[in-house]
Amino acid sequence: MVRPRSLLAVALGAVLLAGCGGGKSSSTTSAGASAGQAAKPPKPVGSPPARESVPEAEKRIQRLASSNDCDVVNKLNLLHRPDLNTTARCESLQGLAGLAVKGGASYGDAAVIDYSLGIRTMSLVLVRQPDGLFHVAFPDYLVAQSSVGTKYADQFDRAAQGAVKALRTHHCAQFLANAYREIGPGSLSKSDTCNFVDNNPIAGAFSSYPQASIDGLGGNRNFGFFGISAPAGYLTLVFAHETPSDYLPPGKTLPKGAPAYGFAGVYLTNSPKKAKSGKG
């Protein structure tokens, strides 16, 4: 169910209060508290710290993308995805340096920057990570209209419910019915998509923390963002609007049954803090 964090906090608070009945001696209460503390499950990880605004991210992207050193350019990539640090990806990111920014906006721990691409618009999707900075999730070169400054598409809520349910139950066909087919797991071969569904992090998050919820972070006409907080980490989910058929490049078509709004990716955007070792 898509719901704000506040409702989840109230529900958890009610559970805790229900276990604190009165009328017991102080020794019994103390023993009960100790037992409760011993059985207390790990706390869910919250969203990453915010150490950069979108305008600051625009300037940093321009600066890093202008470098001829791929080690510098790769700092724009996702921290938990060293496999993205390739020459091809580096060259693609370097192309951002020559583009003019049309606008940018943040949505919780995610953001979108629109760039002019001739008569077209390219939307760069970013997610904030543990370092507090925005990192590149993916560019979408086929948005029919600008993303920033547009009204949020409510269809993303239904897509999020369907995709998360499919991922929690490892149901590949249901996932494909709610997956973006141009970018992300839904754009892969069926066997690779189903392999993702069988081993996805969202199922693990709910398995370890059943009371987790899908927190809506907002978005625009082209992208919707959601967060899931669990003890193993904070996940940011990105959903996207499929490119209209009349806007696709010549010869390109979407698979039959592709949804208009679908799951485009899930990103680990915050991790549990490492416990400090005690001094002996």
C-alpha positions as CSV (number, residue, x, y, z in Angstrom):
1,M,0.0,0.0,0.0
2,V,1.3,3.4,-0.8
3,R,1.2,5.6,2.2
4,P,3.3,8.4,3.8
5,R,5.9,7.7,6.5
6,S,3.8,9.5,9.1
7,L,1.1,6.8,9.0
8,L,3.7,4.1,9.3
9,A,5.2,5.9,12.4
10,V,1.7,6.2,14.0
11,A,1.1,2.5,13.4
12,L,4.4,1.4,14.9
13,G,3.8,3.8,17.8
14,A,0.4,2.2,18.5
15,V,2.0,-1.2,18.6
16,L,4.6,-0.1,21.1
17,L,2.1,1.7,23.3
18,A,-0.2,-1.4,23.3
19,G,2.6,-3.4,24.9
20,C,3.1,-1.0,27.8
21,G,0.2,-1.8,30.0
22,G,0.0,-0.4,33.6
23,G,-0.7,-1.9,37.0
24,K,2.5,-3.9,37.3
25,S,5.3,-3.6,39.9
26,S,8.4,-1.7,39.1
27,S,10.5,-4.9,39.1
28,T,8.1,-6.7,36.7
29,T,8.1,-3.6,34.4
30,S,11.8,-3.4,34.5
31,A,12.2,-7.1,33.6
32,G,9.6,-6.7,30.8
33,A,11.5,-3.7,29.4
34,S,14.7,-5.6,29.4
35,A,13.1,-8.6,27.6
36,G,11.6,-6.2,25.1
37,Q,14.9,-4.5,24.5
38,A,16.6,-7.8,23.9
39,A,14.0,-8.8,21.3
40,K,13.8,-5.4,19.6
41,P,14.4,-5.8,15.9
42,P,16.9,-3.7,14.0
43,K,15.6,-0.2,13.1
44,P,14.8,0.5,9.5
45,V,17.3,2.7,7.6
46,G,16.0,6.2,6.7
47,S,16.6,8.2,3.5
48,P,20.1,9.5,2.8
49,P,21.3,12.8,4.2
50,A,20.8,15.9,2.0
51,R,24.1,17.6,1.3
52,E,23.4,19.0,-2.1
53,S,20.7,21.0,-3.8
54,V,19.6,20.4,-7.4
55,P,21.3,23.7,-8.6
56,E,24.5,22.5,-6.8
57,A,24.2,19.1,-8.5
58,E,23.8,20.8,-11.9
59,K,27.1,22.7,-11.4
60,R,28.9,19.5,-10.1
61,I,27.6,17.5,-13.1
62,Q,28.9,20.1,-15.5
63,R,32.3,20.2,-13.7
64,L,32.8,16.5,-13.5
65,A,31.4,15.7,-17.0
66,S,33.9,18.2,-18.5
67,S,36.9,16.2,-17.3
68,N,38.9,14.1,-19.7
69,D,39.7,11.7,-16.8
70,C,37.1,8.9,-16.5
71,D,38.0,8.4,-12.9
72,V,36.7,11.9,-12.3
73,V,33.6,11.5,-14.5
74,N,32.8,8.2,-12.8
75,K,32.1,10.0,-9.5
76,L,28.7,10.8,-11.0
77,N,27.8,7.0,-11.1
78,L,26.0,5.2,-8.4
79,L,28.2,4.4,-5.4
80,H,27.0,0.7,-5.1
81,R,27.4,0.0,-8.9
82,P,31.1,-0.1,-9.7
83,D,30.1,-2.1,-12.8
84,L,28.9,1.2,-14.3
85,N,32.4,2.6,-14.4
86,T,33.0,1.7,-18.1
87,T,34.5,3.7,-20.9
88,A,31.1,3.8,-22.8
89,R,29.3,5.1,-19.7
90,C,32.1,7.7,-19.1
91,E,31.8,9.0,-22.7
92,S,28.0,9.2,-22.4
93,L,28.3,11.2,-19.2
94,Q,30.9,13.5,-20.7
95,G,28.2,14.4,-23.3
96,L,26.3,16.2,-20.5
97,A,28.9,18.9,-20.3
98,G,27.8,20.4,-23.6
99,L,24.1,20.5,-22.9
100,A,22.1,23.4,-21.6
101,V,19.9,22.9,-18.5
102,K,16.2,23.7,-19.0
103,G,15.2,23.1,-15.4
104,G,15.6,20.8,-12.4
105,A,13.6,19.7,-9.4
106,S,14.0,17.3,-6.4
107,Y,11.4,14.8,-5.3
108,G,12.4,13.5,-1.8
109,D,15.8,11.8,-2.3
110,A,15.5,11.8,-6.1
111,A,15.7,14.5,-8.7
112,V,15.3,15.2,-12.4
113,I,17.2,17.7,-14.6
114,D,15.9,18.5,-18.0
115,Y,18.5,19.3,-20.7
116,S,18.0,20.8,-24.2
117,L,18.8,18.2,-26.9
118,G,18.1,20.2,-30.1
119,I,14.4,20.4,-30.5
120,R,14.0,17.5,-28.0
121,T,14.4,17.3,-24.2
122,M,16.5,14.8,-22.3
123,S,15.6,14.1,-18.7
124,L,18.4,13.0,-16.4
125,V,17.2,11.0,-13.4
126,L,19.2,11.2,-10.2
127,V,19.1,9.6,-6.8
128,R,20.7,10.8,-3.6
129,Q,23.1,8.3,-2.0
130,P,24.8,7.9,1.4
131,D,27.3,10.7,0.6
132,G,24.4,13.1,0.5
133,L,25.0,13.9,-3.2
134,F,22.9,13.2,-6.3
135,H,24.2,10.4,-8.6
136,V,23.0,9.5,-12.1
137,A,20.5,6.7,-12.3
138,F,19.8,7.0,-16.0
139,P,19.2,9.5,-18.8
140,D,15.9,9.3,-20.8
141,Y,16.4,10.7,-24.3
142,L,12.9,10.1,-25.4
143,V,10.6,12.1,-23.2
144,A,8.0,13.7,-25.4
145,Q,7.6,16.7,-23.2
146,S,9.7,18.3,-20.4
147,S,9.5,16.7,-17.0
148,V,10.3,19.5,-14.6
149,G,7.5,21.7,-13.5
150,T,4.7,19.3,-14.6
151,K,1.9,17.8,-12.6
152,Y,2.5,14.4,-10.9
153,A,0.8,11.6,-12.8
154,D,-1.4,9.6,-10.3
155,Q,-1.0,6.5,-12.6
156,F,2.4,6.0,-10.9
157,D,0.7,5.0,-7.7
158,R,-1.2,2.1,-9.3
159,A,2.0,1.0,-11.1
160,A,3.9,1.1,-7.9
161,Q,1.4,-1.1,-6.1
162,G,1.3,-3.6,-8.9
163,A,5.1,-3.8,-9.4
164,V,5.9,-4.1,-5.7
165,K,3.3,-6.8,-5.3
166,A,4.8,-8.7,-8.2
167,L,8.3,-8.4,-6.9
168,R,7.3,-9.4,-3.3
169,T,5.7,-12.6,-4.7
170,H,8.3,-13.2,-7.4
171,H,5.6,-13.1,-10.1
172,C,7.4,-12.4,-13.4
173,A,4.3,-12.0,-15.7
174,Q,2.7,-9.6,-13.2
175,F,5.9,-7.6,-13.0
176,L,6.1,-7.2,-16.8
177,A,2.6,-5.9,-16.7
178,N,3.8,-3.1,-14.5
179,A,7.4,-2.6,-15.9
180,Y,8.8,0.2,-18.0
181,R,10.0,-1.5,-21.2
182,E,12.5,1.0,-22.5
183,I,14.9,1.2,-19.5
184,G,15.6,-1.1,-16.5
185,P,14.8,-4.7,-15.8
186,G,11.7,-4.6,-18.0
187,S,13.8,-3.8,-21.1
188,L,15.9,-7.0,-20.8
189,S,15.2,-10.4,-22.3
190,K,12.4,-12.3,-20.6
191,S,14.8,-14.7,-18.9
192,D,16.9,-11.9,-17.5
193,T,13.8,-10.0,-16.4
194,C,12.5,-13.0,-14.6
195,N,15.9,-13.6,-13.0
196,F,15.7,-10.1,-11.6
197,V,12.2,-10.8,-10.3
198,D,13.5,-14.0,-8.6
199,N,16.3,-12.2,-6.9
200,N,15.1,-8.6,-6.4
201,P,15.9,-6.5,-3.3
202,I,12.3,-5.4,-2.7
203,A,11.2,-8.9,-1.7
204,G,14.2,-9.1,0.7
205,A,13.2,-5.8,2.3
206,F,9.7,-6.9,3.0
207,S,10.8,-10.3,4.1
208,S,13.1,-8.9,6.7
209,Y,10.7,-6.1,7.7
210,P,7.0,-7.0,6.9
211,Q,5.7,-3.7,8.2
212,A,7.6,-1.7,5.6
213,S,5.5,0.6,3.4
214,I,5.9,2.2,0.0
215,D,6.4,5.9,0.6
216,G,5.5,8.3,-2.2
217,L,8.2,10.8,-2.8
218,G,6.4,12.7,-5.6
219,G,7.4,13.2,-9.2
220,N,6.1,14.8,-12.5
221,R,4.3,13.7,-15.7
222,N,7.2,11.5,-16.8
223,F,8.7,10.0,-13.5
224,G,7.4,8.9,-10.2
225,F,9.5,8.2,-7.1
226,F,8.9,6.0,-4.1
227,G,11.0,4.9,-1.0
228,I,11.1,1.7,1.1
229,S,12.8,1.8,4.4
230,A,14.1,-1.5,5.9
231,P,16.8,-2.6,8.3
232,A,19.0,-3.7,5.4
233,G,18.9,-0.3,3.7
234,Y,16.8,2.4,2.1
235,L,15.6,1.7,-1.4
236,T,14.5,4.3,-3.9
237,L,12.2,3.1,-6.7
238,V,11.9,4.9,-10.0
239,F,8.8,4.7,-12.3
240,A,8.6,6.2,-15.8
241,H,6.1,7.0,-18.5
242,E,6.6,5.1,-21.7
243,T,7.4,7.1,-24.8
244,P,4.3,7.7,-27.0
245,S,4.4,5.5,-30.1
246,D,4.4,8.5,-32.4
247,Y,7.5,9.9,-30.7
248,L,9.6,6.8,-30.9
249,P,12.5,6.7,-33.4
250,P,11.7,5.1,-36.8
251,G,11.7,1.4,-36.6
252,K,11.4,1.2,-32.9
253,T,8.3,-0.2,-31.2
254,L,7.3,-1.2,-27.7
255,P,6.5,-4.8,-26.8
256,K,2.9,-5.8,-26.9
257,G,1.2,-5.2,-23.6
258,A,3.8,-2.6,-22.4
259,P,2.1,-0.4,-19.7
260,A,2.0,3.3,-20.1
261,Y,3.5,3.8,-16.6
262,G,5.9,1.3,-15.2
263,F,8.8,0.3,-12.9
264,A,12.2,1.5,-14.2
265,G,14.6,0.7,-11.4
266,V,15.3,0.2,-7.7
267,Y,18.4,1.8,-6.1
268,L,20.1,1.3,-2.7
269,T,20.3,4.9,-1.6
270,N,21.3,4.5,2.1
271,S,22.9,1.7,4.1
272,P,22.9,0.8,7.8
273,K,25.6,2.7,9.8
274,K,28.4,0.4,10.8
275,A,28.6,-0.2,14.5
276,K,31.6,1.5,16.2
277,S,33.9,-1.1,17.7
278,G,34.4,-0.7,21.4
279,K,37.8,0.1,23.0
280,G,39.3,-2.8,24.9
